[in-house]
Amino acid sequence: MTLYDISGKYMVDRLAGLSRMLTATSDHEREQFLEQLNNETQNAQDEIEKLARERKKTYQEAVNATLTQLDRYIGSVDGDDESLIPSIEYKNIIG
């Protein structure tokens, strides 16, 4: 999901709610729209935070998988080949 998708799914409706609030004919109606807007905004924020946590977890899993592959490759390298010295040094750095 891109920023454009998030804006379309979560933000546009909040703006529409804001315009409804501005066109309210009484304070009571305006307060109802404000309460509804607050609730919907909180729900949208919760969903966006959940999406961010899921994305972060997916990213971390991908990074860890790549590091594991690199560790395996570096572990299988024969240290006699001078062209592999940077790989061996990397292995020593990351432990």
N, C-alpha and C positions, 0 to 999 in steps of 0.2 A: 504494500500500500504506500503510495507516494503522498507527499504533502498536499498535492492537488486533490487526491482522493479523500484525504482526511478533512480538508477544507470543505469539500462538497458534501461529505457525509455528516460531519459534526458541526461545522461552523455556520453554514448558510442558514440553517433553521434558526440558529440563535439570533442572527441578524433580522430575520423575519419576525421573530418574537419581539425584538426590540422595536421594530416599526409598529407592531400592533399595540405595544405599550404606549407609544407616542400618540396614537390615534384614539386612545381610550377617552370616553366621555365623562368619566367620573373618577374620583380618587380611589373608590372601592374597586372599580374595574381595573384601574392602573395597578393597584396593589396585587390583585389576582394575577394579572399578566406578569408582574415582577416576580411573584412567588413561583409561577410556572416556569418562567425563564431561568430563575435560579436553580430549580430542580433539574431542568433539562440540561443546563450547563454543567452541573455537578455530575450528572450521568455521563455526559460526553467526556468530561475530564477523566472520570474513572475508566471509561473504555479506552481512551487514548493512552493512559498510563499503563493499562494492562497490555495493550498492543506494544508499547515501548519495552516493557519487561520481557514479553515473548520474543521480540526481535533481538534484544540484548542476549537472551539465553541462546537463541539460535546462532548468533554471531560467535559467542564464546565457545559453543560446541564445535563450530566449524574451525575456529582458530586452534582449539585443543587437538582436533583431529589432524590438522595440518602439522602441528608441532610433533605429534606422535609419529607421523609419517617421516618427518625430517629426522627425528631421533633414531628411528629404525634404519633409515638410509645411512646416516652418519655412523651408526654402530656397525654397519656391515661393510664399511669402507676399509680397504687395506691401507694402512698408514705409510706404506713404502712409496706410494705414488705422490710426487711433490705437487702435482696439480690439485690434490685433494687437501692440502694443508689448510686452506680457509675453512673447509668443512670440519676438519678436525679441531681447529681453533674454536669454531662456533660451538661444537659439542662441549669443549672444555668450559666455555663461558656459561652455557645454559645448564651445565651440571650433568 
